[in-house]
């Protein structure tokens, strides 16, 4: 009898995992996503990235600095029925470029985004992300380099604020542009690239532990040595028509994908 019960429990777990997997694939393939955003899946690997971080549809998840909402398009429908998505970013108010961009995204399709909760995340000084110890996962995609110029202590404090809202054992997922160890990182990370080892050290100093690294968003074609930094590459192509095909052939940047847990 015990074996039958165990088998039934295992079968239920497998079925639940399969349903969650199907739900994530459905969110990525959803008709609400624009063709332009779907075209970037080849570089951003949303299914592999979110699976690596261990996302589940029952989680409470914070997306930091969502702005135009590229990942919000995937996270919102995936978490809508059983979980919760908090979009923590710039204040939604007139004159706030990124805050208003996020509001525009939420208003564009209420059937998808009606349950997304906006909150405040404006490093280095304004944080009202979520209640302490209330969140299962915090995600940040290509944002960390923007916070470097605030200084080491301010950056560490930013990660302490993130640490505060996560439940014990909660996950912080980080994706950002990776600077080769042989190249110098300046104090403001002005190229948009940052050293992976430095990121790990900085995040761990705020009470996290590295749980894993993935190369799913790696791009060996990217040297990180470009005239206008990471913005030289797609999708920005900051040099305009100059060497345009060369940079399109490289594709989007080489990126680290790091999973941390709250200690």
N, C-alpha and C positions, 0 to 999 in steps of 0.2 A: 504493500500500500504506500509506504514512504517513497519507494522508487517511482510509483505512478504520480504521486503528488509533485515530486521533484521534477519529473519529466514534463508535467503540465506547466509548472512554473517556468521552466526553461523555455518551453514552447511559447508561452505568453510573452516572455522577455524578448525572444527572437522576433515574434510578430510585431511587438511594440517598436522595436528598433527599426524594423523594415518599414513600418508606417511612417516613422519620423524621417527616415531616409527619403521615402517617396515624397513626403511633404516638403522637404528642402529642395529636392529636384523640381517639384512643381512650382515652388516660389521663384526659383531661378528661371524657369521656362515661361513664367506667367506673361500673359498678353498685356498686362499693365506696364511692363518694362519697355522702354524705348529701344528701337533697333540700334541706336548709337551706343546705348549702355550695354546691351547684350554683346555687341561687337568687342567690347573690352574684356569680356569674360576670358578670352584667350590669354590675356596678360594678368588678370587679377585672380583667376581660379577660385571663384567664390565657394563652389561646392567643396573642393579639397581643403581650402583654408578654414572654413567654418567647421568641417568635419574634424580637422586636426585640433581645433580648439575645444572640441567636445560639446558643441551646442546641442541643446534638446528643446523641443517645442514647448515644454512646460516651464522653462526658465524665465526669470526676470533678468533682462539683458540691458545694459547701457551701451549705446553707441556714442562715443565722444566726437564732438565737432562734426556732425553729420552734414552740415551745409546743404548742398544741392541734393543729397540723399541717395547717392549711388548704391550704397549698401542698404540703406533704409528700404529701398524697393524690394529687397530680398528678405530682410529681417522682419518687416512689418507683417506681411501675410503669413510668414512662417510661425510667428509668435502670437498671432492675433487671437486664436481660439482658446489656447490653453496657457499661454505665457503672458509676458508683458515686455514691451519695448519702450525704453526711455531714451529720448534723443537729447543728450546734454551738450549744449553749445552756447553760442552767443545769444544774448537777450533778444527776444523777438519784439522789436520796436522799430519805429521809423528811423532811418539813418543807420541801422545796423545791417550791413550788407549780408553777412552770413546768416544772421537770425531771420531776416526776411526771406532769404532763399529757402531756408528750411520750412518756413510757414507756407510759402508758395507750393512746395512739394506736398506738404500735408493737405493743403486745400485742393490740390489737383485731382485727387481721387479719394473722397471720403470712405468709399466702400472698402478701400485697402488700408488707409492711414488713420481712420477715425479713433482707434484705440491707442495710438502712439502718444506718449506723455512727454512734452518738452520740459527740460529743466536747464539750470544755469551752470555753464562751465566756461569761464573766461580767465585762463591763466594770465598773469601769475597771482591774482588777488581775489577773484570772485568765483565762489564755488557753492552751489546748492544742488548737487548732483542727484542725491537720493538719501533716504534715511540710513543711518549707520547700520551695518551688518544686514542689509536687506536685499542685496543683489547677488545673483549667481555668477554673472559674467560681465566684464567690461571689455569693450573692443575699441581699438583705435587704429585707423587705417591711414598711413602716410601723413600723420599729424605731428609726431614727436619732434621732428626736425624744426618745426615752427616754434617750439617752446624753448629751444636751446638758448636762444638769445636772451632769455629772462635771467640767465645765470644758474650756476650749479645748485645753490641752495633753494632758489625758487622752483627749479625743476624737481628737485627731491621732494619739496613740499607738495608739488602737483601730484606726484605719485603717492604721497602720504594721504592726500585727499581721496584719491582713487581707492587706496587700500582701505580707508575708513568705511566706505559704503559696501564693500564686498563682505559676504558671509565668510566665516573661517573655511578655508579650502576652496574659496571662490577663485575663478580664473580671470586673469588679465591677458588678453590677446593683443599682440603688437605686430603690425606690419609697417615697415618703413624702408626708405632707400638706403642701400648699404654701401658704405665707403670702404674700399680696400684698405687693409691694415697698413699697407706700405705708403698710403697717402695721408697727408696731414689734415686733420679736422680743425677748422678754425673755431673761435669762441662762439660764433653765431651760426655755425653750420650753414654758411651762406650759399653753398652749392646745393643744399637740399639733401645731401648725403651725410650719414653718420656711421661711426664705427660700431659694429655689432658688439664687440667686447665691452665697449664703453656703455652702450645701452644696457646690457645685462648688469654691469656693475652698478649703474645708476638706479635701475629699477629695484635690484636686490637690496640696495641701501635703504629703501623705503619699507622694507618688511616683506618682500616677495621672495620666492624661490623659483629659479628657472626649472620648468618641468619638461621642456622639450623644445627642439628646433626643427623646422621643416624647410626644405629647399624647394617647395612647391612654387614659390614666386621668384625663384632665382632666374637670372638672365646672364649667362656667361658672355654674351656679346657686348654687354655694357661695361665700359672701362671706368665709368664715373669721371672721366676727364673730358669735360665739355665746356665750350666757351661760355655758355650761360647756364651752367649747372644742369641739374636734372630736367629743368624746363626746356632744354635744348631738344629733348626726346619727345615722342608722342606722349600724351595727346596735345601738349602745348605747342611744340615745334617753334620755340621762341626765335629762331633764326629766320623764320619765314621760308622763303624759297631757297635760301642758301643751303646747299647740301641736304635738301629736304628728303630725297630718296634714300640717301645714306642713313639718315636718322630713322626713317620709317623702317628700313631694313633691320636696324638694331632692335627696334620695338621699345616697349616701356622699360623702366629702370630695373636693375637688379635689386631685389628686395629681401630683407630678412623677414622671417616669420617666426615669432617667439611666443611661447606659452609659459606664463608664470602662474603660480598659485599663492594665495594669501597664507602666510604662516601665522 
